[in-house]
Amino acid sequence: MLRPNLRDDFPLLTRTVRNGKPLVYLDSGATAQKPRAVIDAEREFYELHNGAVARGAHLLAEEATDLFEGARGDVARLVGADHGEIVWAENATAALNLVAGGIGNASAGIGGEESARFRIGPGDEICVTETEHHANLVPWQQLAVRTGATLRWIPVDDDGRLILDDLDTLVNDRTRVLAFTHVSNLTGLISPVSTLVARAKQVGALTVLDGCQSVPHLPVDVKALDVDFMAFSAHKMLGPTGIGALYGRKELLDALPPAVFGGGAVTIVTMEKTSWHEAPMRFEAGTQPVAQAVGMGAAARYLMDIGMDAVEAHEREIAAILRGGAAELPGVRLLGPVGDEHARDVVAIAAVAVDGVHPHDVGQVLDDRGIAVRVGHHCAQPLHRRFGITGSTRASAHVYTTPDDARAFVDALATVPAFFGVNA
């Protein structure tokens, strides 16, 4: 149960929008709003503690380093990782590229024998799924091009569920990497992580999980999930933009060569060669996003103070209104499974296609009522193509979303066909 005044923690939600209408914010799947605790943590860092991390002996440098590493520990606790298993990255896309780029560099001979376990080439395979966000598809496409490996993918059915009938064929003895999303950013479906991880382990493949739509909304324990790597972003979990995190098993991070090179990631540099720090520093070349890390740590603490079980329970209530209401509207197609029996399989995301109306036009009607949603392909073009459409209108919730917000979306959506003169 969330505390009744929780919404008051989010100053932006008090503003009005079109023609003085109160804001109904349902675009949290794209970026979440920030509580005062996060805003204050960043401001306080700049006002009182701004200094270079791990690069000075003065008090400000010491304080900045302590805050930076303390935030790493907070984020690690949120997902059940050890402190040294969290790597800061610019965002989740950059985190996924750290893994793909590191594997590519290992395949090119960088990193020596300790990185040999990551080498791939012609005859090897990389497997993804048809439901992936572009951030967990394009890096693997490009790694396949770079190394000569073959890219394969697990297809989905008409509801967007993974078709696992041929899993043993698609993930086989040639598979070196299995990359998949924890939660689809289009259908809201939760992937069968245990089944996929078990198969990957049988064939010795690395597992890379996209946790962008799960970490902010569900209890996540990377050790229980048993994945090798997981990427997630701060701005979707109530934190600042400009930072994300990569979880990796420590022994793998210490063997994987970096994908970005420069100061801070190195131990000894001569004109002929360079040696790398152990993880996580080897992946954090250059000036670190210190204030953003402090903000992400504050967001992790905020979510843990609420309790991720409470977050999940609240959002399931919102999901029932969003998805259940949308599914009943004439002329509106809810993407993903429909029906109460699927309630435990999805998060609070409702992406819809309205017959005869472009998603951008749907979004404009909602925006005129003060309702903010996402329109377009949501960086999931292959999955939209599988559904026979080019785009959709997506409502997505977070801890501050109220039942009234969800009902406002359904009520406004119901007016769209008539507004455009489309017969339902």
C-alpha positions, 0 to 999 in steps of 0.5 A: 500500500502506497502512502496517500500523499506520495504524489505530492513528492513530484513537483511537476505533477502539480502543473497545468497544461493545455488550456489550464487542464491538470496534467495526466502524465501517462508516459512513464515508460518513456521517462518518469517524473522525479521526486524532490528527493532526487532533485534535492540530491543532485542540487545538494551535490553541486552546491556542497560537494562538487569535486572530481571523483578518484582524482584528488586528495582534497576534501571535496574530491573525497566527498564526491568519491564517497557519494559516487560510490555510495550511489553505486551501492544503493543501485546495487542493493535495488537489484540484488547485486554486489557493489563492484558489479554495477557499472555506470553508463550514459544510459541503458543503450550505452550499457548494452553497447558496453557488452556488445562492444566489449565482446567485439573487442575481445573477438578482435584480440583485445584483452588477451587470453582472459577475454578469450571466453568472449570471442565470437566469429563465423559459425557462432550465433547471437540470439535475440527476440522479436519483441526487443527495443532497438537498444537490445537489437541493433548492437547485436545486429552490428556485432554480428556484422563485425564478427561474421556471426549469425543473428537469430531471433525468437518469434512471437505470437499474435499476443506478443508472447515468445514462441518457445517451441523451437527454443532448443533449435534457436539457442543451440551449441553455436549460440554465444549470446542470448539477449532479451527484454525482461518486460516488453515496452510495447505489450507490457508482457513479462518474459519467461526469464527462467526458461530462457536462462536455463536454456542458455546455460545448457549451451554455455551462452551468455545472457544479457537482459534489458531491465529498463521496463522491469527495474522501475516497476517490479522486484528485481534480483539479478542473482535470482534471475541468474543472468550474466548482464542486465542494463537499466536506466535511471530516468525510467526509475524516477532518476535523472537523465544522462545515466544508466547502469550495467550489472555484470557478474564480477568475474565476467566484468573483470575479463571483458575488455572495455568498449570505450578507452581513456583515462580513469579506466587504466592502470599502466600506460606506456607508448606501446601498450595499456593495462586496464583496471578491474571492473567497474573502473575499466568501463568508466573512462573519462569524467564520470557523471557524478551528480547523475549517479548521486541522483540515481542512487537517491531514486534507488533509495526512494523506491526501496523506501516505498518497497518494490512489492508495494510498487508492483501491487499499485501498478497492477491496479492501474494496469487493470484499469488501463488495459481492461478499459482499453480492451472494451472500447469499440474500434480500439485494439489493445496490443498484447494479451487481453483478459483478466487471466493475463493480469500477472503477466503484464505491467502497467503499459497499454499500447493501442491502435485505433482503427482508421486513426494515426497514432499521432492523431490519437495522441493529439486528442489526448493531449488536448485533454491534458493527457500525456502519452507516447505515440509512434513505434516506441523503438520497437519497429519489428514488433509493430511490424509483426502486429501489422501496424506501423505505430501505436499510442501507449499509456504507461504508469508509475508509482504516482499514477492514480486510478483517476489518471487511468480512467481519464485515458480510457474515457478520452480514448473512447471519444477518438473514433467519433472525433475522426468520424470513424465508424467503430 
